[in-house]
């Protein structure tokens, strides 16, 4: 009998790619969804903000309570890396600690029952992954680390400076995934628009787009996590002209007040940022997603109100709202004029309500439109509804579409792209009729 392994991936999609690398190294194990039956339990943790750290610790401790005798509990990833010394002393429940540098060596660590923290962050280059969650979509990591100095962000303290994969490495991975049936790709990193800048190449994403467009079998792609000061008008034009990359723009701007942007060390003023956003918005069938942080030190009520007005009126399709988290090792941690937690929570609720309205308006505008969508499987809402996603949307974060009818003379297939007409809304979920294969 093969040993069994239970793996939990927390945090961002970049973490998910690393988890899939570990799964690729552990294919001699049988994956199990039952932690109490697993010989090995691995938690790939997130250490970005307080809420993520709490979730990671609770997950590790809950899984320890469920584990069987003689099993091995592994704590990997960002939280383990960031607090390696403290956690190794305070969590005797964990058998193996490892950080962000040894995902491709997880089999060795298990064999030796050994903790390890390598000096360099791991960056996939040719290793086999077990892609999860989809038969047609995969995330592709472009780089690790970040050269930006945002006041609120601790990531560079444990992920280091920017390290980009070579373009050939990225293309080889995509080509291998295409041979396995994957045709839809989301490109991710901490700062995707800085891709290859550590190699003195300023148009790395443009080169990536040009190479990916030449790969036979790639039908659909999008880039996540653009940074304002490293996003160029040329990049936006290149995406707009692409036959493969959607006019999908995910650029967290974090605030809209110039004083706050300067305090956040975002490195770019509001007007240049919104000039880019307006260029994105002007493209046909564009989709624009952003993020805001509420409650950063020195954020006045007037600054917050200005941000709310911007969020409500610009015309975003999606908005993520984050509450400021006071992270040691960040410049903001040493700032005065901290905002109290109650005010932060109130502001997050107000902006969250605006974000919900923004999403509703974006979805409502789809009624009557014909879009490309891909069917993922049965809906959890009702047995007669199928769950689908607009092909230009990013998986999981941009929403769901219910397919409740079709005009084809054969059954609909999962993982297949169809043309569909949006006919109505059920709450905040669009209803669609598939019209053409």
Legacy VTK file of the C-alpha trace (Angstrom):
# vtk DataFile Version 3.0
C-alpha trace
ASCII
DATASET POLYDATA
POINTS 437 float
0.000 0.000 0.000
1.202 3.518 -0.799
1.565 6.089 1.951
-1.059 8.826 1.965
-0.610 12.591 2.041
-3.043 15.409 2.840
-2.011 18.856 1.529
-3.564 22.218 2.328
-2.576 25.317 0.332
-3.382 28.661 1.951
-3.087 32.207 0.665
-2.502 33.273 -2.906
-2.339 31.458 -6.230
1.451 31.812 -6.166
1.388 29.581 -3.095
-0.846 27.192 -5.014
1.786 26.769 -7.737
4.365 25.868 -5.066
1.925 23.414 -3.504
1.439 21.798 -6.913
5.226 21.434 -7.183
5.234 19.553 -3.867
2.440 17.348 -5.147
4.526 16.641 -8.215
7.398 15.474 -6.004
5.069 13.263 -3.953
3.333 11.298 -6.691
4.515 8.112 -5.019
2.017 9.027 -2.275
-1.736 8.674 -2.539
-3.508 11.993 -2.057
-6.283 11.935 0.525
-8.892 14.496 1.530
-9.133 12.887 4.973
-6.447 14.344 7.229
-7.125 11.742 9.921
-6.131 8.996 7.480
-2.970 10.677 6.165
0.547 9.475 6.852
1.829 12.932 5.927
0.059 16.282 6.401
1.499 19.382 4.720
0.272 22.942 5.207
1.658 25.534 2.796
1.117 28.651 4.885
0.566 32.341 4.182
2.308 35.017 6.273
1.160 38.192 4.534
-1.177 39.860 7.060
-2.611 39.087 10.496
-5.744 37.357 9.216
-3.696 35.060 6.976
-1.235 34.282 9.759
-4.074 33.382 12.117
-5.682 31.148 9.504
-2.375 29.366 8.907
-1.723 28.727 12.592
-5.283 27.557 13.236
-5.103 25.196 10.262
-1.870 23.636 11.496
-3.198 23.175 15.027
-6.570 21.812 13.868
-4.876 19.288 11.610
-2.615 18.246 14.479
-5.732 17.455 16.501
-7.021 15.252 13.669
-3.804 13.439 12.790
-3.235 9.783 13.482
-0.354 8.407 15.509
3.035 8.274 13.765
1.958 10.673 11.044
4.235 13.542 9.973
3.031 17.144 10.127
4.857 19.624 7.884
4.595 23.407 8.072
5.878 25.000 4.876
5.705 28.333 3.097
5.643 32.020 3.921
4.602 32.004 7.602
7.109 29.272 8.384
9.824 31.242 6.580
8.971 34.574 8.169
8.917 33.307 11.748
11.188 30.289 11.423
12.963 30.571 14.784
9.912 31.538 16.808
7.651 28.840 15.369
10.186 26.039 15.725
10.323 26.826 19.457
6.612 27.387 20.016
5.046 24.655 17.860
6.245 21.257 19.084
3.205 19.799 17.267
5.019 20.277 13.941
7.538 17.634 12.874
9.115 19.393 9.887
9.483 23.114 9.194
10.444 24.450 5.806
10.081 27.818 4.171
9.953 29.170 0.630
13.152 27.659 -0.760
12.676 23.892 -0.751
9.348 22.979 -2.340
11.129 20.781 -4.873
12.916 18.914 -2.059
9.879 17.987 0.019
10.380 14.291 -0.727
13.926 14.485 0.646
12.793 16.294 3.799
10.150 13.656 4.449
12.597 10.816 3.890
15.047 12.344 6.369
12.330 13.802 8.616
14.389 16.968 8.497
13.598 20.678 8.664
15.335 22.936 6.166
15.408 26.616 5.222
17.454 27.312 2.119
18.927 30.767 1.619
17.330 31.326 -1.787
13.616 31.422 -2.594
12.415 28.587 -4.827
11.428 29.440 -8.375
9.992 26.712 -10.567
12.141 25.773 -13.566
11.216 22.539 -15.256
9.829 20.636 -12.265
6.650 18.666 -12.807
3.514 20.021 -11.153
0.217 18.359 -10.389
-2.184 21.087 -11.498
-5.280 21.199 -9.286
-8.776 22.562 -9.591
-9.162 22.502 -13.354
-8.665 20.352 -16.432
-8.083 23.321 -18.728
-6.708 26.257 -16.671
-3.319 26.618 -14.955
-1.486 29.367 -13.110
2.038 30.129 -14.319
4.445 31.883 -11.965
6.710 34.467 -13.590
8.937 35.517 -10.715
9.487 35.543 -6.975
10.285 38.411 -4.643
9.715 42.094 -5.198
11.789 45.245 -5.665
8.982 47.604 -4.624
9.089 49.204 -1.173
5.425 49.578 -0.269
5.162 50.823 3.305
2.624 48.204 4.400
4.091 45.083 2.795
6.387 42.578 4.508
6.811 40.252 1.512
10.324 41.449 0.522
11.512 40.728 4.076
11.003 36.985 3.597
10.754 36.572 -0.180
13.654 38.856 -1.063
14.201 40.958 -4.156
12.810 40.223 -7.606
13.996 37.028 -9.271
12.440 36.372 -12.677
12.257 33.072 -14.482
13.787 33.025 -17.929
11.362 33.444 -20.800
12.427 30.060 -22.158
11.589 28.426 -18.822
8.095 29.945 -18.814
7.452 28.978 -22.435
8.648 25.404 -21.852
6.243 25.012 -18.941
3.319 26.303 -20.989
4.173 23.992 -23.871
4.253 21.029 -21.487
0.899 22.009 -19.982
-0.660 22.367 -23.437
0.286 18.761 -24.229
-1.762 17.766 -21.145
-4.850 19.598 -22.382
-4.493 23.000 -20.707
-5.388 25.977 -22.885
-6.176 28.817 -20.454
-3.424 30.466 -18.385
-3.142 33.090 -15.651
0.319 34.597 -15.155
1.128 35.530 -11.545
3.887 36.970 -9.368
4.265 39.598 -6.652
4.806 42.286 -9.317
4.109 40.880 -12.768
4.775 44.122 -14.631
8.398 44.046 -13.385
9.004 40.669 -15.009
12.631 40.466 -16.273
13.539 43.926 -14.964
16.083 42.221 -12.698
17.719 41.108 -15.967
17.793 44.704 -17.280
14.861 44.017 -19.611
12.083 46.603 -19.250
9.596 45.071 -21.684
9.519 41.567 -20.226
5.737 41.165 -20.309
5.569 42.362 -23.907
8.141 39.716 -24.849
6.168 37.131 -22.898
2.945 37.990 -24.725
4.661 37.741 -28.094
6.129 34.319 -27.266
2.935 32.900 -25.759
0.922 33.951 -28.809
3.101 31.656 -30.915
2.403 28.551 -28.794
-0.102 26.377 -30.601
-2.917 25.303 -28.298
-3.019 28.390 -26.073
-6.493 29.881 -26.472
-6.819 32.225 -23.538
-4.553 34.117 -21.105
-4.491 36.966 -18.608
-1.905 38.679 -16.409
-2.532 39.282 -12.702
-0.910 41.770 -10.314
0.309 44.721 -12.371
2.090 47.513 -10.497
1.288 51.091 -11.564
4.812 52.472 -11.945
6.042 49.488 -13.972
2.970 49.233 -16.207
3.475 51.052 -19.497
1.166 52.323 -22.187
3.037 50.039 -24.597
2.132 47.022 -22.457
-1.535 48.000 -22.435
-1.473 48.469 -26.208
0.183 45.065 -26.641
-2.494 43.371 -24.551
-5.177 45.232 -26.485
-3.787 43.978 -29.787
-3.332 40.372 -28.635
-5.454 37.556 -30.047
-4.737 35.373 -27.005
-4.507 37.684 -23.985
-7.803 39.145 -22.813
-8.205 42.843 -22.126
-8.038 41.875 -18.464
-6.261 44.274 -16.134
-5.613 43.525 -12.474
-3.764 46.532 -11.052
-4.015 47.070 -7.276
-3.733 50.822 -6.715
-4.310 50.639 -2.900
-5.489 54.261 -2.621
-6.500 57.244 -4.747
-5.277 60.125 -2.558
-1.857 61.513 -3.528
-0.707 62.103 0.037
-1.651 58.574 1.028
0.033 57.084 -2.037
3.230 58.895 -1.076
3.001 57.598 2.501
2.361 54.104 1.155
5.535 54.469 -0.950
3.682 53.419 -4.043
6.096 55.425 -6.186
3.502 56.820 -8.572
0.965 59.603 -8.299
-2.787 59.324 -8.692
-2.995 61.059 -12.061
-0.465 58.818 -13.895
-2.127 55.803 -12.312
-5.578 56.798 -13.484
-4.251 57.676 -16.934
-3.250 54.008 -17.205
-6.609 52.863 -15.836
-8.476 55.026 -18.333
-6.394 53.548 -21.161
-7.289 50.051 -19.938
-10.959 50.931 -19.564
-11.105 52.330 -23.122
-10.196 48.997 -24.733
-13.033 46.857 -26.156
-14.556 44.428 -23.650
-12.009 45.427 -21.025
-12.192 44.083 -17.492
-10.533 46.168 -14.762
-9.902 44.887 -11.244
-8.163 46.760 -8.433
-7.549 46.671 -4.671
-7.746 49.299 -1.938
-6.325 49.324 1.590
-8.269 51.133 4.318
-6.861 52.394 7.598
-3.202 52.935 6.709
-1.525 55.260 9.234
-2.354 58.938 8.591
-5.461 58.110 6.536
-7.883 60.930 7.336
-11.650 60.791 6.989
-11.375 63.080 3.951
-8.807 60.780 2.304
-11.059 57.801 2.909
-14.119 59.579 1.518
-12.184 60.543 -1.605
-11.184 56.906 -2.098
-14.806 55.808 -1.680
-15.918 58.308 -4.310
-13.248 57.066 -6.711
-14.201 53.435 -6.101
-17.870 54.168 -6.739
-17.505 56.289 -9.850
-14.499 55.150 -11.891
-16.130 52.098 -13.435
-14.125 49.205 -12.026
-15.451 45.689 -12.599
-14.154 44.275 -9.322
-12.623 45.761 -6.180
-10.825 43.937 -3.378
-10.879 45.677 -0.001
-8.147 45.033 2.564
-7.935 46.308 6.104
-4.511 47.679 7.036
-2.480 45.142 9.014
0.337 46.493 11.190
3.242 44.282 10.135
6.595 44.372 11.885
9.576 45.012 9.568
7.512 47.356 7.377
7.963 51.163 7.221
4.317 51.705 8.200
4.869 49.760 11.418
7.057 52.604 12.712
4.666 55.375 11.667
2.615 57.399 14.108
-1.044 58.393 13.639
-2.228 54.790 13.597
-5.919 54.264 12.926
-7.804 52.350 15.620
-9.158 48.922 14.757
-12.802 49.939 15.153
-12.422 52.754 12.621
-10.577 50.445 10.228
-13.385 47.901 10.477
-16.027 50.577 9.869
-14.186 51.894 6.830
-13.683 48.398 5.452
-17.425 47.783 5.756
-18.299 51.030 3.966
-15.867 50.434 1.118
-16.847 46.758 0.992
-20.457 47.753 0.386
-19.323 50.017 -2.446
-17.252 47.180 -3.902
-20.298 44.897 -3.816
-22.331 47.511 -5.673
-19.545 47.906 -8.241
-19.576 44.157 -8.876
-23.363 44.114 -9.161
-23.338 46.928 -11.708
-20.628 45.227 -13.763
-22.584 41.978 -13.838
-25.892 43.719 -14.548
-24.328 45.311 -17.617
-23.783 41.840 -19.088
-27.498 41.150 -19.494
-28.237 40.834 -23.199
-24.552 40.477 -24.093
-23.029 37.471 -25.860
-19.859 36.215 -24.201
-17.452 33.303 -24.318
-17.744 31.069 -21.282
-16.397 27.735 -20.162
-18.430 25.219 -18.138
-16.716 23.888 -15.021
-19.292 21.385 -13.785
-22.551 21.070 -11.865
-23.603 24.066 -9.824
-23.864 23.814 -6.059
-26.940 26.036 -6.260
-29.278 23.618 -8.062
-29.032 20.291 -9.868
-30.417 21.806 -13.079
-27.851 24.611 -13.203
-24.305 24.320 -14.527
-21.460 26.374 -13.113
-19.526 28.394 -15.687
-17.033 31.241 -15.911
-16.651 33.985 -18.483
-13.493 33.017 -20.337
-11.892 36.406 -19.759
-12.472 36.244 -15.986
-9.837 34.936 -13.605
-10.903 31.629 -12.019
-12.488 31.725 -8.569
-12.077 35.452 -7.894
-14.277 37.095 -10.527
-17.486 35.159 -10.007
-19.689 32.435 -11.416
-22.274 32.168 -14.177
-25.203 29.737 -14.093
-26.028 28.033 -17.382
-29.716 27.108 -17.270
-30.427 26.408 -20.948
-28.779 25.836 -24.305
-29.698 25.768 -27.986
-27.403 22.924 -29.079
-28.497 19.520 -30.308
-26.125 17.684 -27.959
-25.246 17.772 -24.239
-22.877 20.444 -22.969
-19.339 19.368 -22.046
-17.251 20.444 -19.086
-14.071 22.351 -19.891
-15.353 23.443 -23.299
-15.643 27.032 -24.490
-19.068 28.125 -25.751
-20.720 31.310 -26.892
-23.563 32.218 -24.572
-26.102 34.986 -24.074
-26.576 36.459 -20.607
-30.320 36.482 -20.051
-30.911 37.480 -16.432
-29.526 37.640 -12.899
-30.181 35.490 -9.850
-28.989 37.706 -7.021
-25.477 38.615 -8.136
-25.052 35.609 -10.412
-25.748 35.942 -14.156
-27.901 33.359 -15.953
-26.775 32.254 -19.401
-28.108 30.378 -22.417
-25.445 28.643 -24.510
-26.039 29.466 -28.167
-23.040 28.184 -30.118
-20.297 25.620 -29.668
LINES 1 438
437 0 1 2 3 4 5 6 7 8 9 10 11 12 13 14 15 16 17 18 19 20 21 22 23 24 25 26 27 28 29 30 31 32 33 34 35 36 37 38 39 40 41 42 43 44 45 46 47 48 49 50 51 52 53 54 55 56 57 58 59 60 61 62 63 64 65 66 67 68 69 70 71 72 73 74 75 76 77 78 79 80 81 82 83 84 85 86 87 88 89 90 91 92 93 94 95 96 97 98 99 100 101 102 103 104 105 106 107 108 109 110 111 112 113 114 115 116 117 118 119 120 121 122 123 124 125 126 127 128 129 130 131 132 133 134 135 136 137 138 139 140 141 142 143 144 145 146 147 148 149 150 151 152 153 154 155 156 157 158 159 160 161 162 163 164 165 166 167 168 169 170 171 172 173 174 175 176 177 178 179 180 181 182 183 184 185 186 187 188 189 190 191 192 193 194 195 196 197 198 199 200 201 202 203 204 205 206 207 208 209 210 211 212 213 214 215 216 217 218 219 220 221 222 223 224 225 226 227 228 229 230 231 232 233 234 235 236 237 238 239 240 241 242 243 244 245 246 247 248 249 250 251 252 253 254 255 256 257 258 259 260 261 262 263 264 265 266 267 268 269 270 271 272 273 274 275 276 277 278 279 280 281 282 283 284 285 286 287 288 289 290 291 292 293 294 295 296 297 298 299 300 301 302 303 304 305 306 307 308 309 310 311 312 313 314 315 316 317 318 319 320 321 322 323 324 325 326 327 328 329 330 331 332 333 334 335 336 337 338 339 340 341 342 343 344 345 346 347 348 349 350 351 352 353 354 355 356 357 358 359 360 361 362 363 364 365 366 367 368 369 370 371 372 373 374 375 376 377 378 379 380 381 382 383 384 385 386 387 388 389 390 391 392 393 394 395 396 397 398 399 400 401 402 403 404 405 406 407 408 409 410 411 412 413 414 415 416 417 418 419 420 421 422 423 424 425 426 427 428 429 430 431 432 433 434 435 436
